[in-house]
Amino acid sequence: MKRFIALTFGWLFIFLPQQACSADAGYQVKWVVDGDTVVLDDGRRIRYIGINAPELEHDGHQAEPFAEEAKQFNASLVDRKEVRLEFDREHTDPYGRTLAYVFLKDGTLVNAEIISHGYAFLLYHSQNRKYDSILLQLQRAAMSAKKGIWKDWRENPTSYPGNKQSRRFHLSTCAFGKRIKPQNRIVFRRQWDAYWEGYAPAKRCLPEFKIPKD
């Protein structure tokens, strides 16, 4: 898998316009917050672009499935290591975190490693799509191999309306799902199918990540 990632990104960097590769190098990871967030030695809080890992216990909310495993895997990759940051169109999120693709010194894209091992799912954002197609391929491979969060996935068919613009899916009873315009509406029979197509849960009606158990 690492060889596949390295080869794929090698070709990407050949054809990607230089101005699109805004980068920042030579920082050390001081602290691993969770499966998709770290703090650098310069104090910046870095949120990985394109992926969403399960949330740890916080503010009275229980930890989501595989949250601790995702954090530990992230730590095994980056803790106390030097990293290079690469940016997309948006550099910060509403919480003031720096949004970045994080690379190790050997060229490993950490965002891709985490999703390829099943410790996160693809999180689409219209302004930050540079590596979405690769991340989706890796997610599908992890799903097919039943890695991490995909290991014990069992669900009965129902109805999950999705929004083609936001790439989010909703519960059929969700008021926001019912407001999706017909031209942007797609309906999935299973959450699995929605994830397979690169959709993520809509936070307003699916605020917590859960693994279906029938």
C-alpha positions, -999 to +999 in steps of 0.1 A: +000+000+000+028+025+009+044+018-025+011+025-042+008+058-024+044+068-031+041+061-068+007+078-071+019+110-054+051+109-075+031+113-106+009+139-090+038+161-082+051+159-118+018+173-132+006+195-104+011+232-111+038+246-088+016+275-075-009+249-062+017+233-039+019+260-013+041+243+014+056+248+048+085+226+059+107+217+089+083+216+119+081+190+146+049+175+160+048+183+196+015+168+206-011+144+189-046+155+198-066+128+181-068+108+148-068+139+126-053+167+146-018+176+159+000+205+175+033+216+161+063+230+180+054+265+168+020+262+186-001+258+155-030+233+157-031+213+125-063+197+112-057+172+084-075+180+052-098+155+035-103+130+063-124+127+095-114+104+123-137+093+151-139+117+181-125+110+215-145+115+246-152+151+252-177+175+269-198+147+282-199+128+249-186+092+248-157+083+225-168+072+191-157+037+178-120+034+170-113+070+183-084+058+206-070+035+179-071+063+154-052+086+178-026+059+185-021+052+149-017+089+141+009+091+170+028+062+156+032+081+124+040+116+135+046+120+172+079+140+178+087+138+141+095+164+115+067+171+090+061+192+060+027+209+055+010+214+022-020+237+018-051+239-004-074+269-010-085+274+025-058+276+052-079+277+084-112+263+097-139+280+118-121+268+150-089+286+140-070+254+132-046+253+102-058+230+075-031+210+058-019+178+041+009+165+064+039+148+049+067+130+067+103+134+056+102+103+035+073+117+015+045+097+032+012+116+032-002+111+067-038+119+057-036+091+032-020+066+056-047+071+082-076+066+057-059+037+041-058+018+074-095+025+081-090+050+109-109+078+092-134+085+064-133+109+035-145+144+044-153+164+012-149+202+012-155+221-020-124+244-015-100+216-005-101+188-030-065+184-042-062+147-032-098+137-029-097+111-057-067+094-041-082+095-006-114+080-020-095+051-037-077+044-004-109+045+015-126+020-008-096-003-005-099-001+033-136-008+031-131-038+009-104-051+032-127-044+063-100-024+081-105-003+112-139+013+113-151-009+084-144-042+101-177-051+117-200-031+095-235-046+093-266-027+084-301-033+070-311-014+038-332+018+044-330+053+029-303+080+033-308+111+011-276+127+000-266+161-013-245+160-045-231+195-038-221+191-002-214+154-004-232+148+028-259+122+036-288+125+060-313+104+078-346+101+059-363+118+089-339+147+089-354+181+081-323+192+064-323+161+042-358+169+032-348+203+019-323+191-006-332+203-041-343+176-065-314+182-089-289+178-060-306+148-044-294+112-044-307+084-023-285+056-008-299+024+006-271+020+031-246+043+048-219+020+034-230+029-002-228+066+007-193+063+022-182+043-009-192+072-031-173+097-010-202+111+011-199+118+048-226+121+075-243+154+078-235+167+113-269+183+119-287+150+118-259+125+123-237+142+149-219+111+161-201+085+141-215+050+147-208+016+132-241-001+122-248-034+139-280-044+120 
